[in-house]
Amino acid sequence: MKKWIAILSITAFTFSACNKNMVPQDEIPTAQLISNKQYTFLAETANPVGGTSIRLSNGYDLVVKPDEVIATLPYYGRAYTADRNFAGIRFTSTRFTYNATASEKRGWDITIQPEDVPEIQEMRLTIHADGYATLYVISTNRQAISYYGRLGK
């Protein structure tokens, strides 16, 4: 019995020592997705200004591709102008600025400014190394809103 405990202890120590210098597997794809501009933010909750957090069903996302950004997000909050075709935050942008920087806390800060969607001034996406993220949307004629979710492929 003591022999088995010694063997298991040595094996566990060896594996833990070998894995110290390795980069976790889930961080490598996240970094590649961000640098390639090829990822999807899956919104799980909406957080309107001055309101409570709202749990969302599946199907609300922000798709980032090298040549376009597609938003399909609900909106809760105050609008400053009337909108007859109010359908949340839904657009496809093919002209946008994209700036991604590594943050100090092992994540990324991404700023997206659609140039062909006048209703949206800026979208700020903070992505953590574990794949969870917060999206903050600043609009020209609505209150700002944030979303919490995770990255998908």
C-alpha positions as CSV (number, residue, x, y, z in Angstrom):
1,M,0.0,0.0,0.0
2,K,2.8,2.4,0.9
3,K,4.4,1.6,-2.5
4,W,1.3,2.7,-4.4
5,I,1.0,5.9,-2.4
6,A,4.7,6.7,-3.1
7,I,4.2,6.1,-6.8
8,L,1.1,8.2,-7.0
9,S,2.8,11.0,-5.1
10,I,5.8,11.0,-7.4
11,T,3.5,10.9,-10.5
12,A,1.4,13.8,-9.3
13,F,4.5,15.9,-8.4
14,T,6.0,15.2,-11.8
15,F,2.8,16.3,-13.7
16,S,2.4,19.4,-11.6
17,A,6.1,20.4,-12.2
18,C,5.8,19.8,-15.9
19,N,2.7,21.9,-16.3
20,K,3.9,25.0,-14.5
21,N,5.5,26.5,-17.6
22,M,2.7,25.6,-20.0
23,V,0.2,28.1,-21.3
24,P,-3.4,26.9,-20.6
25,Q,-5.0,25.6,-23.7
26,D,-8.1,27.8,-23.5
27,E,-6.0,31.0,-23.6
28,I,-4.3,30.2,-26.9
29,P,-7.5,30.1,-29.0
30,T,-8.9,33.2,-27.4
31,A,-5.8,35.3,-28.2
32,Q,-5.8,33.9,-31.8
33,L,-9.5,34.7,-32.2
34,I,-9.0,38.3,-31.1
35,S,-6.0,38.9,-33.2
36,N,-7.7,37.4,-36.3
37,K,-10.9,39.3,-35.7
38,Q,-12.8,36.1,-35.9
39,Y,-15.1,35.6,-32.8
40,T,-18.6,35.9,-31.5
41,F,-19.7,37.5,-28.2
42,L,-22.7,35.6,-26.8
43,A,-24.7,37.9,-24.6
44,E,-26.1,36.2,-21.5
45,T,-27.4,39.3,-19.5
46,A,-28.2,42.9,-20.4
47,N,-27.5,45.6,-17.8
48,P,-29.4,48.8,-18.6
49,V,-28.3,52.1,-16.9
50,G,-30.2,52.4,-13.7
51,G,-32.0,49.1,-14.1
52,T,-31.6,45.6,-12.9
53,S,-29.8,42.9,-14.8
54,I,-31.9,41.0,-17.3
55,R,-31.2,37.4,-18.2
56,L,-31.2,36.8,-22.0
57,S,-32.2,33.8,-24.0
58,N,-30.0,32.4,-26.7
59,G,-29.6,34.2,-30.0
60,Y,-28.2,37.6,-28.9
61,D,-24.7,38.2,-30.0
62,L,-22.0,40.4,-31.6
63,V,-20.2,38.7,-34.4
64,V,-16.7,40.1,-35.3
65,K,-15.1,39.2,-38.6
66,P,-12.2,40.7,-40.4
67,D,-14.4,42.6,-42.8
68,E,-17.7,43.1,-40.9
69,V,-19.3,43.5,-37.5
70,I,-22.8,42.1,-37.0
71,A,-24.9,43.0,-33.9
72,T,-28.1,41.3,-32.8
73,L,-28.7,42.6,-29.3
74,P,-31.8,43.6,-27.3
75,Y,-32.1,47.1,-25.9
76,Y,-33.6,48.1,-22.5
77,G,-33.4,51.7,-21.5
78,R,-34.3,55.3,-22.5
79,A,-34.3,56.4,-26.1
80,Y,-34.0,60.2,-26.7
81,T,-35.6,60.1,-30.1
82,A,-38.5,58.1,-31.4
83,D,-37.6,55.1,-33.6
84,R,-40.4,53.6,-35.7
85,N,-38.5,50.5,-36.5
86,F,-37.2,49.8,-33.0
87,A,-35.7,46.4,-32.9
88,G,-32.9,46.7,-30.3
89,I,-29.4,47.0,-31.5
90,R,-29.3,45.3,-34.9
91,F,-26.8,46.3,-37.6
92,T,-24.2,45.1,-40.0
93,S,-21.1,47.3,-40.4
94,T,-18.5,46.9,-43.1
95,R,-16.6,50.1,-42.3
96,F,-15.3,50.2,-38.8
97,T,-12.2,50.9,-36.7
98,Y,-11.0,48.0,-34.5
99,N,-8.4,48.5,-31.8
100,A,-7.4,45.6,-29.5
101,T,-4.9,45.9,-26.7
102,A,-3.8,43.5,-24.1
103,S,-4.9,44.5,-20.6
104,E,-2.9,44.3,-17.4
105,K,-5.1,41.6,-16.0
106,R,-4.5,38.9,-18.6
107,G,-7.3,39.9,-21.0
108,W,-8.0,42.3,-23.9
109,D,-9.7,45.7,-24.3
110,I,-11.3,46.1,-27.7
111,T,-12.8,49.2,-29.1
112,I,-15.0,49.0,-32.2
113,Q,-16.4,52.2,-33.9
114,P,-18.8,51.6,-36.7
115,E,-18.4,54.3,-39.3
116,D,-21.4,53.3,-41.4
117,V,-23.9,53.0,-38.5
118,P,-24.7,56.5,-37.2
119,E,-26.7,55.3,-34.2
120,I,-23.7,53.6,-32.6
121,Q,-20.8,55.7,-31.5
122,E,-18.6,53.1,-29.9
123,M,-18.6,49.5,-28.6
124,R,-16.1,48.5,-25.9
125,L,-15.5,44.9,-25.3
126,T,-13.4,43.7,-22.3
127,I,-12.5,40.1,-22.7
128,H,-10.9,38.1,-19.8
129,A,-8.5,35.2,-20.4
130,D,-11.1,32.7,-19.4
131,G,-13.4,33.8,-22.3
132,Y,-15.9,35.8,-20.3
133,A,-16.5,39.3,-21.5
134,T,-18.4,42.6,-21.0
135,L,-19.7,44.6,-23.9
136,Y,-20.5,48.3,-23.4
137,V,-22.5,50.1,-26.1
138,I,-22.6,53.9,-26.5
139,S,-25.3,55.1,-28.7
140,T,-26.1,58.6,-30.1
141,N,-29.8,58.6,-29.3
142,R,-30.2,56.1,-26.5
143,Q,-28.8,55.5,-23.0
144,A,-25.7,53.4,-22.8
145,I,-26.1,49.7,-22.0
146,S,-23.8,46.9,-21.1
147,Y,-24.0,43.1,-21.7
148,Y,-22.2,40.3,-19.9
149,G,-21.5,37.0,-21.7
150,R,-18.7,34.9,-23.1
151,L,-16.8,34.3,-26.4
152,G,-17.9,31.7,-28.8
153,K,-16.3,30.5,-32.0
